[in-house]
């Protein structure tokens, strides 16, 4: 089968988990053995970042931009994805198009698969204005109804998508992400943290994004009140959230500006170095379709204090100290325990190592290929629904 993967909407260094998913899945598919071919449709900005792919991949550079401005978005996401890409896919004789970033090609000469990671734009109305939310919901709903199959990354997201978009269960397939495999083997993760980042002592690490649901403000409040955190820095990786009080200003107001490092967006090597050296990962998110940093931390041997919301209990299992992200005392207690309780730390590190073995990009690629074959007409050879739990258990035993 000849499979097209739509990367026209990917602007490197901006969308966080969506980019990690796309690159992780491409890596897993590239390591598969078989006769399937993959054609990756890239844009001006991301094309150079896909220079090293598996031998079964070929890149087709499309002359579109993924810059976040009205002109570029209109040209790329409307004309590029909805007119140029179907034409180019037909010219390349593509058998199936996979769009991994929440929308899909609406009219194509071949079957289409989309990955819809979660419904955070609909579940968290405070994160966007009413017009943005209405546009996002309309585009996602139309895409979901036109796609031949929809992949999502957790059972939680599957339930959310079914309830909010009123879709049938037989078109939705759960394929868990991988996470952190590269960090185990890449020598680049073993070096010193660059001095430019500003880390000078032991630290807690957290991840921010442009969306406010990561709840970093609540973490700053908790960190400021912790006696156990004296002598520790808080290192916040990622883009600052849009709207609300700027996080650096909040840190100054709380009197902890000298103990908080905002790194901004980091490349994978720096991110892995920082994660591997952390005393713990604090993950207070109010809404996650998966929660990649949780698995990345567990695989790196870092204990996790994690919100008990959305998909996170499903992904973290019993391997994290869970807390209510809207309860400051519970959040502070979780951080304190993982800073001072060595027995708890050791138990969660061991449990996290085992839990992380449930997830890999090779497994995600294998299950995604099953969805491709079913969407392309091979349903008779496959069960009507896919469930990754059996694959995860078997792979965990092999690991």
C-alpha positions as CSV (number, residue, x, y, z in Angstrom):
1,X,0.0,0.0,0.0
2,X,1.2,3.5,-0.8
3,X,0.3,5.8,2.2
4,X,0.4,9.6,2.2
5,X,1.0,11.5,5.5
6,X,-0.2,15.0,5.6
7,X,2.4,17.3,7.4
8,X,1.3,20.5,5.7
9,X,0.0,22.0,9.0
10,X,3.2,21.3,11.1
11,X,5.2,24.4,12.1
12,X,8.2,23.0,13.9
13,X,8.7,24.1,17.5
14,X,5.1,25.3,18.1
15,X,2.5,22.6,18.6
16,X,4.3,20.5,21.1
17,X,2.6,17.1,21.6
18,X,1.2,17.1,18.0
19,X,4.7,17.4,16.6
20,X,6.1,14.7,18.9
21,X,3.3,12.4,17.8
22,X,3.9,13.0,14.1
23,X,7.6,12.5,14.4
24,X,7.3,9.5,16.7
25,X,4.8,7.8,14.4
26,X,7.0,8.5,11.4
27,X,9.9,7.0,13.2
28,X,7.9,3.9,14.1
29,X,6.6,3.4,10.6
30,X,10.1,3.9,9.2
31,X,11.4,1.0,11.3
32,X,8.7,-1.4,10.1
33,X,9.6,-4.1,7.6
34,X,7.3,-4.7,4.7
35,X,6.4,-3.6,1.2
36,X,4.3,-0.5,2.2
37,X,5.5,2.9,0.9
38,X,5.1,6.2,2.7
39,X,5.0,9.7,1.1
40,X,5.3,12.6,3.5
41,X,3.8,15.8,2.3
42,X,5.8,18.6,3.9
43,X,5.8,22.5,3.8
44,X,8.5,25.2,3.5
45,X,9.3,25.3,7.2
46,X,9.3,21.6,8.2
47,X,10.7,20.0,5.0
48,X,14.4,20.4,6.1
49,X,13.6,18.7,9.5
50,X,12.7,15.4,7.8
51,X,16.1,14.8,6.1
52,X,16.7,11.4,7.8
53,X,13.7,9.1,7.4
54,X,13.5,5.3,6.9
55,X,14.1,3.8,3.5
56,X,10.4,3.3,3.0
57,X,9.7,7.1,3.2
58,X,9.9,9.7,0.5
59,X,9.3,13.5,1.1
60,X,7.3,15.7,-1.3
61,X,7.8,19.4,-0.5
62,X,4.7,21.5,-1.1
63,X,5.2,25.2,-1.5
64,X,3.0,26.3,1.4
65,X,3.8,27.9,4.8
66,X,2.6,26.9,8.2
67,X,3.2,30.3,9.8
68,X,0.6,31.3,12.2
69,X,-0.9,34.3,10.4
70,X,-4.2,34.6,8.6
71,X,-2.8,34.6,5.1
72,X,-0.6,31.5,5.6
73,X,-3.2,29.5,7.5
74,X,-5.9,30.2,4.9
75,X,-3.6,29.3,2.0
76,X,-2.2,26.1,3.6
77,X,-5.2,24.7,5.6
78,X,-7.8,25.6,3.0
79,X,-6.3,25.7,-0.4
80,X,-3.2,23.5,0.3
81,X,-4.9,20.7,2.3
82,X,-8.3,20.7,0.6
83,X,-7.4,21.3,-3.0
84,X,-3.7,20.9,-3.7
85,X,-3.0,17.9,-1.5
86,X,-5.8,15.7,-3.0
87,X,-4.6,16.5,-6.5
88,X,-1.0,15.8,-5.6
89,X,-2.0,12.5,-3.8
90,X,-3.9,11.4,-6.9
91,X,-0.8,12.2,-9.1
92,X,1.4,10.2,-6.7
93,X,-1.2,7.3,-6.8
94,X,-1.6,7.4,-3.1
95,X,-3.9,4.6,-1.7
96,X,-4.7,6.3,1.6
97,X,-4.1,9.7,3.2
98,X,-3.4,10.1,6.9
99,X,-3.8,13.5,8.5
100,X,-2.3,13.4,12.0
101,X,-3.1,16.9,13.3
102,X,-6.9,16.9,14.1
103,X,-8.4,17.7,10.7
104,X,-8.4,15.9,7.4
105,X,-8.7,16.2,3.6
106,X,-12.4,16.5,3.0
107,X,-12.5,15.4,-0.7
108,X,-9.9,12.8,-1.8
109,X,-9.9,10.1,-4.4
110,X,-8.7,7.6,-1.8
111,X,-9.7,6.7,1.8
112,X,-8.7,9.0,4.5
113,X,-7.6,8.6,8.2
114,X,-7.3,11.4,10.7
115,X,-5.8,11.5,14.2
116,X,-7.9,13.6,16.6
117,X,-5.9,13.8,19.8
118,X,-8.5,15.3,22.1
119,X,-11.3,17.7,22.5
120,X,-9.6,20.3,24.6
121,X,-10.9,23.2,22.5
122,X,-14.4,22.2,23.3
123,X,-13.9,20.9,26.8
124,X,-12.1,24.1,28.0
125,X,-14.1,27.0,26.7
126,X,-12.0,29.5,28.7
127,X,-9.0,28.6,26.6
128,X,-10.3,30.2,23.4
129,X,-12.8,32.8,22.5
130,X,-16.3,31.9,21.2
131,X,-15.4,32.5,17.5
132,X,-12.2,30.4,17.6
133,X,-14.1,27.6,19.4
134,X,-16.9,27.6,16.9
135,X,-14.5,27.4,13.9
136,X,-12.5,24.7,15.5
137,X,-15.5,22.6,16.4
138,X,-17.0,23.0,12.9
139,X,-13.7,22.0,11.1
140,X,-13.1,19.0,13.4
141,X,-16.7,17.8,13.2
142,X,-16.7,18.0,9.4
143,X,-13.4,16.2,9.2
144,X,-14.5,13.5,11.6
145,X,-17.6,12.8,9.6
146,X,-15.7,12.6,6.3
147,X,-12.8,10.5,7.5
148,X,-13.0,6.8,6.8
149,X,-11.4,6.1,10.2
150,X,-10.4,8.2,13.2
151,X,-7.4,7.4,15.4
152,X,-7.2,8.9,18.9
153,X,-4.6,8.4,21.6
154,X,-6.5,7.2,24.7
155,X,-9.8,5.7,25.8
156,X,-10.6,8.9,27.5
157,X,-10.3,10.8,24.2
158,X,-12.4,8.2,22.4
159,X,-15.2,8.7,24.9
160,X,-14.9,12.5,24.7
161,X,-15.0,12.4,20.9
162,X,-18.0,10.1,20.8
163,X,-19.9,12.3,23.3
164,X,-19.1,15.7,21.9
165,X,-19.2,14.9,18.2
166,X,-21.8,12.2,18.4
167,X,-19.8,9.7,16.4
168,X,-20.2,5.9,16.1
169,X,-17.7,3.9,18.1
170,X,-16.9,1.6,15.1
171,X,-15.0,4.4,13.4
172,X,-12.9,5.4,16.3
173,X,-9.7,3.5,17.2
174,X,-7.5,3.9,20.2
175,X,-3.7,3.9,19.5
176,X,-1.7,5.0,22.5
177,X,1.4,7.1,21.8
178,X,4.9,6.0,22.4
179,X,7.1,8.2,24.5
180,X,10.7,8.6,25.5
181,X,12.3,5.7,23.7
182,X,15.0,7.9,22.2
183,X,16.0,9.1,25.6
184,X,17.1,5.6,26.6
185,X,19.6,5.2,23.9
186,X,20.7,8.6,22.5
187,X,24.1,9.6,23.8
188,X,23.1,13.2,23.4
189,X,21.0,13.0,26.6
190,X,24.0,12.2,28.8
191,X,25.8,15.5,28.5
192,X,25.7,18.5,30.8
193,X,22.8,20.9,30.7
194,X,23.9,24.0,28.8
195,X,24.7,26.9,31.1
196,X,22.6,29.3,28.9
197,X,19.5,27.6,30.3
198,X,20.2,29.0,33.8
199,X,19.9,25.8,35.9
200,X,22.3,26.1,38.8
201,X,21.1,23.5,41.3
202,X,18.6,20.7,42.0
203,X,15.2,21.3,40.3
204,X,11.6,20.3,39.6
205,X,10.6,20.2,36.0
206,X,7.3,21.1,34.4
207,X,6.0,21.6,30.8
208,X,4.0,24.6,29.6
209,X,2.3,25.3,26.3
210,X,0.4,28.1,24.6
211,X,-2.8,26.6,26.0
212,X,-3.6,27.5,29.6
213,X,-4.9,24.1,30.6
214,X,-1.3,23.1,31.5
215,X,-2.1,25.0,34.8
216,X,1.4,26.3,35.4
217,X,0.1,29.2,37.4
218,X,-1.3,26.8,40.0
219,X,2.1,25.1,40.1
220,X,3.8,28.5,40.8
221,X,1.5,29.1,43.7
222,X,2.2,25.7,45.2
223,X,5.9,26.0,44.7
224,X,6.0,29.4,46.4
225,X,4.4,27.9,49.6
226,X,6.5,24.8,49.9
227,X,9.2,24.7,52.6
228,X,10.4,21.5,51.1
229,X,11.2,23.3,47.9
230,X,13.7,25.6,49.5
231,X,17.0,25.1,47.7
232,X,15.2,23.8,44.5
233,X,14.6,25.6,41.2
234,X,11.4,25.1,39.2
235,X,12.3,24.7,35.5
236,X,9.3,25.3,33.1
237,X,9.9,24.1,29.6
238,X,7.8,25.3,26.6
239,X,5.9,28.2,25.3
240,X,4.1,30.5,27.8
241,X,0.3,30.3,27.8
242,X,-1.7,32.8,25.9
243,X,-3.8,35.1,28.0
244,X,-3.9,35.7,31.8
245,X,-1.1,37.1,33.9
246,X,2.3,36.4,32.3
247,X,4.1,33.6,34.3
248,X,7.3,35.5,34.9
249,X,5.3,38.4,36.4
250,X,3.4,36.0,38.6
251,X,6.7,34.4,39.8
252,X,8.0,37.9,40.7
253,X,4.8,38.7,42.6
254,X,5.1,35.4,44.5
255,X,8.7,36.2,45.4
256,X,10.2,33.2,43.6
257,X,11.4,34.8,40.4
258,X,15.0,33.9,41.3
259,X,14.1,30.2,41.7
260,X,12.0,29.8,38.5
261,X,13.6,29.2,35.1
262,X,11.4,29.7,32.0
263,X,13.4,28.0,29.2
264,X,11.0,28.7,26.4
265,X,10.7,26.0,23.6
266,X,13.7,23.6,23.6
267,X,15.0,21.1,21.1
268,X,14.7,17.4,22.0
269,X,18.3,17.0,23.2
270,X,18.1,19.8,25.7
271,X,14.6,18.7,26.8
272,X,15.8,15.2,27.5
273,X,18.9,16.3,29.4
274,X,16.8,18.5,31.6
275,X,14.1,15.9,32.2
276,X,16.7,13.2,33.0
277,X,18.3,15.4,35.7
278,X,15.1,16.5,37.4
279,X,14.2,15.6,41.0
280,X,10.6,15.1,39.8
281,X,8.2,16.0,37.1
282,X,5.2,18.1,38.2
283,X,2.3,17.8,35.7
284,X,-0.7,19.7,36.9
285,X,-2.7,19.8,33.7
286,X,-6.4,20.1,33.8
287,X,-7.0,18.3,30.4
288,X,-4.8,15.9,28.4
289,X,-5.7,13.5,25.7
290,X,-2.5,11.5,26.5
291,X,0.2,13.3,28.5
292,X,3.5,12.5,26.7
293,X,5.8,14.1,29.3
294,X,4.5,11.6,31.9
295,X,5.8,8.6,30.0
296,X,9.0,10.4,29.0
297,X,9.7,11.1,32.6
298,X,9.0,7.6,33.7
299,X,11.2,6.1,31.0
300,X,14.0,8.5,32.1
301,X,13.7,7.3,35.8
302,X,12.1,10.5,37.1
303,X,9.2,10.2,39.6
304,X,6.0,11.9,38.6
305,X,3.5,14.1,40.5
306,X,0.5,14.1,38.1
307,X,-3.0,15.5,37.8
308,X,-5.8,13.0,38.3
309,X,-7.8,14.4,35.3
310,X,-8.7,13.4,31.8
311,X,-6.5,10.7,30.3
312,X,-3.7,10.9,32.9
313,X,-5.0,8.2,35.2
314,X,-5.2,5.9,32.2
315,X,-1.7,6.7,31.0
316,X,0.1,7.0,34.4
317,X,-1.6,4.0,36.0
318,X,-0.4,3.4,39.5
319,X,3.0,4.8,38.8
320,X,2.5,8.4,39.7
321,X,1.5,10.4,42.8
322,X,-1.9,11.7,41.6
323,X,-3.5,15.0,42.8
324,X,-6.4,17.3,42.2
325,X,-5.1,20.1,40.0
326,X,-7.7,22.5,41.4
327,X,-6.7,21.8,45.0
328,X,-3.6,23.8,46.0
329,X,-3.1,21.8,49.2
330,X,-3.2,18.4,47.4
331,X,-0.8,19.7,44.7
332,X,1.6,21.0,47.4
333,X,1.4,17.8,49.3
334,X,2.2,15.8,46.2
335,X,5.3,17.9,45.5
336,X,6.4,17.7,49.1
337,X,6.1,13.9,49.3
338,X,8.2,13.4,46.1
339,X,10.9,15.8,47.3
340,X,11.4,14.3,50.7
341,X,10.0,10.7,50.8
342,X,12.8,8.5,49.5
343,X,10.8,5.3,49.8
344,X,7.9,6.7,47.8
345,X,10.3,8.0,45.2
346,X,12.0,4.7,44.8
347,X,8.6,2.9,44.5
348,X,7.3,5.3,41.9
349,X,10.5,5.2,39.8
350,X,10.4,1.4,39.7
351,X,6.6,1.4,38.9
352,X,7.2,4.1,36.3
353,X,9.8,2.1,34.5
354,X,7.4,-0.8,34.2
355,X,4.5,1.4,33.2
356,X,6.5,3.1,30.4
357,X,7.1,-0.3,28.8
358,X,3.4,-0.3,27.8
359,X,4.1,2.4,25.2
360,X,6.3,2.6,22.2
361,X,6.2,4.2,18.7
362,X,6.8,0.8,17.1
363,X,3.6,-0.5,18.8
364,X,1.8,2.7,17.8
365,X,3.0,2.2,14.2
366,X,1.9,-1.4,14.1
367,X,-1.6,-0.6,15.3
368,X,-1.9,2.5,13.0
369,X,-1.1,0.2,10.1
370,X,-4.1,-2.0,11.1
371,X,-6.3,1.1,10.9
372,X,-4.9,2.0,7.5
373,X,-5.7,-1.5,6.2
374,X,-9.1,-1.5,7.6
375,X,-9.9,2.0,6.2
376,X,-8.5,1.0,2.8
377,X,-10.9,-1.9,2.6
378,X,-9.3,-4.7,4.6
379,X,-11.9,-4.8,7.3
380,X,-12.7,-8.4,6.6
381,X,-9.2,-9.4,7.7
382,X,-9.3,-7.4,10.9
383,X,-11.6,-7.2,14.0
384,X,-14.2,-4.4,13.9
385,X,-12.4,-2.5,16.7
386,X,-8.8,-2.2,17.7
387,X,-7.7,-2.3,21.3
388,X,-4.0,-1.7,22.1
389,X,-4.2,-3.2,25.6
390,X,-3.3,-6.8,24.5
391,X,-0.4,-5.5,22.4
392,X,0.8,-3.3,25.3
393,X,0.8,-6.3,27.7
394,X,2.6,-8.5,25.2
395,X,5.3,-5.9,24.5
396,X,5.7,-5.1,28.2
397,X,6.4,-8.8,28.8
398,X,9.0,-8.9,26.0
399,X,10.7,-5.8,27.4
